[in-house]
Amino acid sequence: MLRTPLCKTFGIEWPIFTAPMGPVTGPELAAAVSHAGGLGIMSFGGNPPPVLRENIRRLRSLTDRPFGINVLLRGPHLPFPVEAVIDLCLEEQVPVLSTFWGDPTPYVARAHAAGVKVIHQIGSVADAQRAAQAGVDAIVAQGLEAGGHVAGEVTTMALLPRTVDAIAPRPVIAAGGIADARGLVAALALGAQAIMIGTRLIATPEAYAHPVYKQKILAATEDQTVRTTLFGHGWPDAPHRTLRTPFVERWLPEEARGSEQRPDEPRIGETRIGGQPVPLLRFMGFPPTPDASGDIESMDFLAGQSVGLVQEIKPAADVVRELVEGAQRLLSQLAARD
Ligand SMILES: Cc1cc2nc3c(=O)[nH]c(=O)nc-3n(C[C@H](O)[C@H](O)[C@H](O)COP(=O)(O)O)c2cc1C
């Protein structure tokens, strides 16, 4: 009952996608979700093309199932052109190219010519229509409650059916606020052909998130996130949903400060990108990975409102299995009701 036409198109067993989550979604998490029958997506993670190539090869060594690579089209400042990342993905013939924050139009025909499917995440019906016109294979409709950078102003419940209607028969994948089987069934009922889950998967052993980050995800409730531009150093004026930590509460009254990108902001720690040490200045929007050191509490704990539903760290395969089994049970129960 759960399988949708999109499952066939993308060669997957279950309509469940990993949300790309920057450095948190490395090869291990993506492979675990693909291996469990969903579609794992690894973020390019700010990595330069040679490092990304290594990561793609590692992901391929971990699973022979389809997977995706996510690229932010005009997101954070990068020391190399985003085109180089896309060229690499096409050269490597990754099964799916996932894009966000920008216009996918220039890349769709080239991707298709290379045998690569394209999915693009949007936050409004107008953007969905533009991406559909560009010929993408599926649209990810991201609601306001989503974690990470948030493209629009409309909740999943309202955006999803409108997007489905606007671009039918092209398939829509629902993102934002979904963390359990109830959310999966609701998304299908609203017309989605799959879900994309992020926040839930941070609390897995495979997620490349700092232990403090995982603990914060378990402890937080749905009212403890905020959509802000505070962590704007390196990617200014881009709204993102993050946990309301004491650091965030302290600076919210001066939210605009983060996007000023002052070079003299204090250094709060260090991390590694592509194997290289990178200093972290205050307000840099880089969620803490196991490589992060320093003042972890002042870093960017990106998370969505679904965080309230996340209470246990468990393997990604268990998350996928519980979503599938729970949704099947729920659908049978609903069908059996008088
Ligand atoms: C920690 C984190 C990092 C994210 N980074 C990215 C990213 O690099 N690229 C992207 O397309 N979306 C990113 N997102 C947004 C997700 O694609 C997706 O919209 C969101 O996770 C769905 O909401 P949920 O977290 O409630 O499941 C990120 C989300 C989170 C939680």
The ligand as an SDF file (V2000), in Angstrom:
LIG
                    3D

 31 33  0  0  0  0  0  0  0  0999 V2000
   20.9830   19.7410   10.0340 C   0  0  0  0  0  0  0  0  0  0  0  0
   20.3050   20.0560    8.7410 C   0  0  0  0  0  0  0  0  0  0  0  0
   21.0620   20.4470    7.6430 C   0  0  0  0  0  0  0  0  0  0  0  0
   20.4440   20.6650    6.3970 C   0  0  0  0  0  0  0  0  0  0  0  0
   21.2310   20.9320    5.3150 N   0  0  0  0  0  0  0  0  0  0  0  0
   20.6740   20.9060    4.0710 C   0  0  0  0  0  0  0  0  0  0  0  0
   21.4970   20.9110    2.9140 C   0  0  0  0  0  0  0  0  0  0  0  0
   22.7300   20.9310    2.9860 O   0  0  0  0  0  0  0  0  0  0  0  0
   20.8860   20.8700    1.7030 N   0  0  0  0  0  0  0  0  0  0  0  0
   19.5240   20.8100    1.5690 C   0  0  0  0  0  0  0  0  0  0  0  0
   19.0430   20.7410    0.4490 O   0  0  0  0  0  0  0  0  0  0  0  0
   18.7260   20.8070    2.6540 N   0  0  0  0  0  0  0  0  0  0  0  0
   19.2630   20.8430    3.8940 C   0  0  0  0  0  0  0  0  0  0  0  0
   18.4430   20.7750    5.0070 N   0  0  0  0  0  0  0  0  0  0  0  0
   16.9740   20.7900    4.8420 C   0  0  0  0  0  0  0  0  0  0  0  0
   16.4450   19.4020    4.5070 C   0  0  0  0  0  0  0  0  0  0  0  0
   16.6570   19.1540    3.1250 O   0  0  0  0  0  0  0  0  0  0  0  0
   14.9260   19.2060    4.7660 C   0  0  0  0  0  0  0  0  0  0  0  0
   14.1840   20.2130    4.1660 O   0  0  0  0  0  0  0  0  0  0  0  0
   14.5530   19.1530    6.2320 C   0  0  0  0  0  0  0  0  0  0  0  0
   15.4750   18.4160    6.9950 O   0  0  0  0  0  0  0  0  0  0  0  0
   13.1600   18.5270    6.4050 C   0  0  0  0  0  0  0  0  0  0  0  0
   12.6360   18.7930    7.6610 O   0  0  0  0  0  0  0  0  0  0  0  0
   12.8450   17.8700    8.9670 P   0  0  0  0  0  0  0  0  0  0  0  0
   14.2170   18.2160    9.4630 O   0  0  0  0  0  0  0  0  0  0  0  0
   11.7530   18.2860    9.8690 O   0  0  0  0  0  0  0  0  0  0  0  0
   12.7470   16.4310    8.5680 O   0  0  0  0  0  0  0  0  0  0  0  0
   19.0350   20.5530    6.2690 C   0  0  0  0  0  0  0  0  0  0  0  0
   18.2770   20.1880    7.3890 C   0  0  0  0  0  0  0  0  0  0  0  0
   18.8850   19.9280    8.6100 C   0  0  0  0  0  0  0  0  0  0  0  0
   18.0320   19.4930    9.7770 C   0  0  0  0  0  0  0  0  0  0  0  0
  1  2  1  0
  2  3  1  0
  2 30  2  0
  3  4  2  0
  4  5  1  0
  4 28  1  0
  5  6  2  0
  6  7  1  0
  6 13  1  0
  7  8  2  0
  7  9  1  0
  9 10  1  0
 10 11  2  0
 10 12  1  0
 12 13  2  0
 13 14  1  0
 14 15  1  0
 14 28  1  0
 15 16  1  0
 16 17  1  0
 16 18  1  0
 18 19  1  0
 18 20  1  0
 20 21  1  0
 20 22  1  0
 22 23  1  0
 23 24  1  0
 24 25  2  0
 24 26  1  0
 24 27  1  0
 28 29  2  0
 29 30  1  0
 30 31  1  0
M  END
$$$$
